[in-house]
Amino acid sequence: MSDATPKTYQLAGFIFAIGGAILFSTKAILVKLAYMHTSIDAISLLALRMVFSLPFYLVAAWLGSKKENKIYLSYKQIGWIIILGIFGYYLSSLFDFIGLQYVSAGLERLILFLYPTFAVLLNTFLFKVALKRIQVIALALCYAGIGIAYFAEIQTDFSIPGFYYGSFMIFLCAITYSFYLVGTGKLVQAAGTTRYTAYAMLAASAGVFIHFICTRSIATIHFSPMLIYYALALALIATVIPSFLMSAGMKRIGSNNVSIITSVGPVSTIIQAYFILGEKVLFLQIAGTILVIAGVVLIGWQTQKNQEDTGF
């Protein structure tokens, strides 16, 4: 293997992580639009998202089993993939969809992006993964930026009914997603990217469908072309494509680096929310955005220079 190959491999991981974060950031915009233009509720919208996502993951699971069938998975590993899928794409998505009924898209993404802090702490204290100095600096820059932007948002949004409840739901989403992120960093190497992502999403889909069947009825959903459009967009643009991109990124550069790189998500959401939803962009949000970008650039530079977190 030439010296250039690992660098190219890492650069691809960085690009995958950035792309996945940006596409995932469209989720808040699409959910807010669906709430604005239809009468859908959180669990029903989540169920539709999974209905349209499921065929892609079934195909991916089949292809993955053929391509990666030489990789043995124990029952314990399969069990953990199921648990992580439920945490990462059922519980965290449910908390997120509920929270988005009460907070702006920009604020949702800012609260949600507490999860890299939780992920890094889990890696550090549970798995004894040492933090590099550059990761600490990048993390500090990203969260200083997010904190500044959050302060600006909360000055205008705190009086909305259900604001604190919605914020708490997004906070729970960040916690549950951090468990998924850390677990993915540990299992994706063993399972293979395609098979891991497909199995995790299938488990999450089962959780969503069981929840929907127990609490809702198809008859309560008022179907319309607009609702189908938003559900399809959620499934493809904000779920299927970014989920595979993120798993591929973690396989190449490690979950700690992906955790910090994806802090670009709030920036993307704030920009989209301004142009699509008409949400305000304040001076402090701009200042916070600059800090977040600085942190992302710093960690991106590090992924090209350092190979220690790639699994080589």
C-alpha positions as CSV (number, residue, x, y, z in Angstrom):
1,M,0.0,0.0,0.0
2,S,1.5,3.3,-1.0
3,D,1.8,6.3,1.4
4,A,-0.8,8.1,-0.7
5,T,-3.5,5.4,-0.3
6,P,-4.1,5.9,3.5
7,K,-4.3,9.7,3.0
8,T,-6.8,9.3,0.2
9,Y,-8.8,6.9,2.3
10,Q,-8.9,9.4,5.2
11,L,-9.8,12.3,2.9
12,A,-12.7,10.2,1.5
13,G,-13.9,9.6,5.1
14,F,-13.8,13.4,5.8
15,I,-15.8,14.1,2.6
16,F,-18.3,11.4,3.5
17,A,-18.8,12.8,7.0
18,I,-19.3,16.3,5.8
19,G,-21.7,15.2,3.1
20,G,-23.7,13.1,5.5
21,A,-23.9,15.9,8.1
22,I,-25.2,18.3,5.5
23,L,-27.8,15.9,4.2
24,F,-28.9,15.0,7.7
25,S,-29.3,18.7,8.5
26,T,-32.1,18.9,5.9
27,K,-34.2,16.7,8.1
28,A,-35.2,19.5,10.5
29,I,-36.2,21.7,7.5
30,L,-38.3,18.9,5.9
31,V,-40.0,18.1,9.2
32,K,-40.9,21.7,9.9
33,L,-42.3,22.0,6.4
34,A,-44.3,18.9,6.8
35,Y,-45.8,20.3,10.1
36,M,-46.5,23.6,8.4
37,H,-48.2,22.2,5.3
38,T,-49.9,19.1,6.6
39,S,-51.7,17.8,9.7
40,I,-49.3,15.0,10.4
41,D,-48.0,14.2,13.9
42,A,-44.6,13.1,15.0
43,I,-44.9,9.3,15.1
44,S,-46.9,9.1,11.9
45,L,-44.4,11.2,10.0
46,L,-41.6,9.1,11.4
47,A,-43.4,5.9,10.3
48,L,-43.9,7.2,6.8
49,R,-40.2,8.1,6.7
50,M,-39.3,4.5,7.6
51,V,-41.8,3.0,5.2
52,F,-40.1,4.8,2.3
53,S,-36.6,4.1,3.7
54,L,-37.2,0.4,4.4
55,P,-36.9,-1.0,0.8
56,F,-33.5,0.6,0.4
57,Y,-32.3,-1.0,3.6
58,L,-33.7,-4.4,2.7
59,V,-31.8,-4.3,-0.6
60,A,-28.7,-3.1,1.2
61,A,-29.0,-5.9,3.7
62,W,-29.3,-8.5,1.0
63,L,-26.4,-7.0,-1.0
64,G,-24.4,-6.7,2.2
65,S,-25.0,-10.3,3.2
66,K,-23.6,-11.4,-0.2
67,K,-20.7,-9.0,-0.3
68,E,-19.7,-9.3,3.4
69,N,-20.9,-12.8,4.1
70,K,-17.3,-13.8,4.9
71,I,-17.4,-11.5,7.9
72,Y,-18.7,-13.5,10.9
73,L,-21.0,-11.8,13.3
74,S,-21.7,-13.3,16.7
75,Y,-25.2,-13.2,18.3
76,K,-23.8,-10.7,20.8
77,Q,-22.7,-8.4,17.9
78,I,-26.0,-8.7,16.1
79,G,-27.8,-7.9,19.4
80,W,-25.7,-4.8,19.9
81,I,-26.4,-3.7,16.3
82,I,-30.1,-4.0,16.9
83,I,-29.9,-2.1,20.2
84,L,-27.8,0.7,18.6
85,G,-30.2,0.9,15.7
86,I,-33.1,1.4,18.1
87,F,-31.2,4.1,20.0
88,G,-29.9,5.8,16.9
89,Y,-32.8,5.9,14.5
90,Y,-35.9,5.1,16.5
91,L,-35.6,6.8,19.9
92,S,-33.4,9.6,18.8
93,S,-35.6,10.3,15.7
94,L,-38.8,10.2,17.8
95,F,-37.4,12.6,20.3
96,D,-36.2,14.9,17.5
97,F,-39.6,14.8,15.6
98,I,-41.4,15.6,18.8
99,G,-39.1,18.5,19.7
100,L,-39.4,20.0,16.3
101,Q,-43.0,20.7,17.0
102,Y,-41.9,23.3,19.6
103,V,-38.5,24.7,18.6
104,S,-37.1,26.3,15.5
105,A,-35.0,24.2,13.0
106,G,-31.9,26.2,13.8
107,L,-32.3,25.8,17.6
108,E,-33.0,22.1,17.2
109,R,-29.8,21.5,15.4
110,L,-27.8,23.5,17.9
111,I,-29.2,21.5,20.9
112,L,-28.8,18.2,19.0
113,F,-25.1,18.9,18.3
114,L,-24.3,18.4,22.0
115,Y,-24.0,14.8,20.9
116,P,-20.3,15.0,19.9
117,T,-19.5,16.0,23.4
118,F,-21.3,12.9,24.8
119,A,-19.7,10.7,22.2
120,V,-16.2,11.9,22.9
121,L,-16.8,11.5,26.7
122,L,-18.2,8.0,26.2
123,N,-15.1,7.0,24.1
124,T,-12.8,8.6,26.7
125,F,-14.3,7.2,29.9
126,L,-15.8,3.9,28.7
127,F,-13.3,2.8,26.1
128,K,-10.2,4.6,27.3
129,V,-9.7,6.4,23.9
130,A,-7.2,9.1,24.5
131,L,-8.1,12.6,23.3
132,K,-5.5,14.2,21.1
133,R,-4.8,17.9,21.7
134,I,-6.1,18.9,18.3
135,Q,-9.4,17.2,19.0
136,V,-9.7,19.1,22.2
137,I,-9.0,22.4,20.4
138,A,-11.4,21.6,17.6
139,L,-14.1,20.5,20.1
140,A,-13.7,23.7,22.1
141,L,-14.0,25.8,18.9
142,C,-17.1,24.0,17.7
143,Y,-18.9,24.2,21.0
144,A,-18.0,27.7,21.8
145,G,-19.5,28.6,18.4
146,I,-22.6,26.5,19.0
147,G,-23.0,28.0,22.5
148,I,-22.8,31.5,21.2
149,A,-25.4,30.8,18.5
150,Y,-27.6,29.0,21.0
151,F,-27.6,32.0,23.2
152,A,-28.7,34.2,20.3
153,E,-31.6,31.8,19.4
154,I,-32.9,31.4,22.9
155,Q,-33.3,35.2,23.3
156,T,-36.0,35.1,20.6
157,D,-37.6,31.6,21.0
158,F,-38.0,31.0,24.8
159,S,-41.5,32.4,24.9
160,I,-42.9,29.8,22.4
161,P,-45.4,27.4,24.2
162,G,-43.8,24.1,24.8
163,F,-40.3,25.5,24.2
164,Y,-38.6,23.9,27.2
165,Y,-40.4,20.6,26.6
166,G,-39.2,20.6,23.0
167,S,-35.7,21.6,24.0
168,F,-35.6,18.6,26.5
169,M,-36.8,16.2,23.7
170,I,-34.0,17.4,21.5
171,F,-31.5,17.0,24.4
172,L,-32.7,13.4,24.8
173,C,-32.2,12.9,21.1
174,A,-28.6,14.1,21.4
175,I,-27.9,11.6,24.3
176,T,-29.4,8.6,22.5
177,Y,-27.7,9.4,19.2
178,S,-24.3,9.7,20.9
179,F,-24.7,6.1,22.1
180,Y,-25.4,5.0,18.5
181,L,-22.4,7.0,17.2
182,V,-19.9,5.5,19.7
183,G,-21.3,2.0,19.2
184,T,-21.1,2.4,15.4
185,G,-17.4,3.3,15.7
186,K,-16.8,0.0,17.5
187,L,-19.0,-2.3,15.4
188,V,-18.9,-1.0,11.8
189,Q,-15.4,-2.4,11.3
190,A,-16.5,-5.9,12.4
191,A,-19.8,-6.0,10.5
192,G,-19.0,-4.1,7.3
193,T,-20.4,-0.7,6.4
194,T,-23.3,-1.8,4.3
195,R,-24.5,-4.6,6.4
196,Y,-24.1,-2.7,9.7
197,T,-26.1,0.3,8.4
198,A,-28.8,-1.9,6.9
199,Y,-29.3,-4.0,10.0
200,A,-29.4,-1.0,12.3
201,M,-32.0,0.7,10.2
202,L,-34.1,-2.4,10.0
203,A,-34.1,-2.7,13.8
204,A,-35.1,1.0,14.0
205,S,-37.8,0.5,11.5
206,A,-39.3,-2.3,13.5
207,G,-39.3,-0.1,16.6
208,V,-41.1,2.7,14.8
209,F,-43.7,0.4,13.2
210,I,-44.5,-1.3,16.5
211,H,-44.9,2.1,18.2
212,F,-47.2,3.3,15.4
213,I,-49.4,0.2,15.4
214,C,-49.8,0.5,19.2
215,T,-50.7,4.2,19.2
216,R,-52.0,5.2,15.8
217,S,-54.0,4.0,12.8
218,I,-53.4,4.5,9.1
219,A,-57.0,5.9,8.9
220,T,-55.8,8.9,11.0
221,I,-53.3,9.9,8.4
222,H,-54.6,12.5,5.9
223,F,-52.6,11.6,2.8
224,S,-51.9,14.2,0.3
225,P,-49.3,14.7,-2.5
226,M,-47.5,17.2,-0.3
227,L,-47.2,14.7,2.6
228,I,-45.9,12.0,0.2
229,Y,-43.3,14.4,-1.1
230,Y,-42.0,15.4,2.3
231,A,-42.0,11.7,3.5
232,L,-40.0,10.7,0.4
233,A,-37.6,13.5,0.8
234,L,-37.1,12.6,4.5
235,A,-36.5,9.0,3.5
236,L,-34.0,9.5,0.7
237,I,-32.3,12.9,1.2
238,A,-32.3,13.0,5.0
239,T,-32.1,9.3,5.9
240,V,-30.9,6.7,3.4
241,I,-28.0,8.5,1.7
242,P,-26.6,10.3,4.7
243,S,-26.8,7.1,6.9
244,F,-24.5,5.2,4.5
245,L,-22.2,8.2,4.2
246,M,-21.8,8.6,7.9
247,S,-21.1,4.9,8.4
248,A,-18.5,5.0,5.6
249,G,-16.9,8.1,7.2
250,M,-16.7,6.4,10.6
251,K,-15.0,3.4,9.1
252,R,-12.3,5.5,7.6
253,I,-11.6,8.2,10.2
254,G,-13.1,7.0,13.5
255,S,-16.1,8.1,15.5
256,N,-14.3,10.8,17.5
257,N,-13.3,12.7,14.3
258,V,-16.8,12.2,12.7
259,S,-18.4,13.5,15.9
260,I,-16.5,16.8,15.6
261,I,-16.6,17.1,11.8
262,T,-20.4,16.8,11.8
263,S,-20.6,20.0,13.9
264,V,-21.0,21.6,10.5
265,G,-24.7,20.5,10.7
266,P,-26.0,23.4,12.7
267,V,-24.4,25.8,10.2
268,S,-26.1,24.1,7.3
269,T,-29.5,24.0,9.1
270,I,-29.3,27.7,10.1
271,I,-28.6,28.7,6.5
272,Q,-31.4,26.5,5.1
273,A,-33.8,27.7,7.8
274,Y,-33.1,31.3,6.8
275,F,-33.8,30.8,3.1
276,I,-36.5,28.1,3.3
277,L,-38.4,28.7,6.5
278,G,-37.7,32.4,6.9
279,E,-36.0,32.0,10.4
280,K,-33.9,34.9,11.5
281,V,-30.1,34.8,11.4
282,L,-28.6,37.0,14.2
283,F,-25.1,38.4,14.5
284,L,-24.2,36.0,17.3
285,Q,-25.3,33.1,15.1
286,I,-22.9,34.3,12.4
287,A,-20.1,34.6,15.0
288,G,-20.8,31.1,16.3
289,T,-20.9,29.8,12.7
290,I,-17.4,31.1,12.1
291,L,-16.1,29.2,15.2
292,V,-17.8,26.0,14.1
293,I,-16.3,26.2,10.6
294,A,-12.8,26.8,12.2
295,G,-13.2,23.7,14.3
296,V,-14.3,21.6,11.3
297,V,-11.4,22.9,9.2
298,L,-9.0,22.1,12.0
299,I,-10.2,18.5,12.4
300,G,-10.3,18.1,8.6
301,W,-6.7,19.0,8.4
302,Q,-5.9,16.6,11.2
303,T,-7.6,13.6,9.5
304,Q,-5.2,14.0,6.5
305,K,-2.1,14.2,8.7
306,N,-2.9,11.5,11.3
307,Q,-3.8,7.9,10.7
308,E,-4.2,6.7,14.2
309,D,-8.0,6.7,14.4
310,T,-8.7,5.0,11.0
311,G,-8.3,1.4,12.1
312,F,-5.1,0.7,10.2
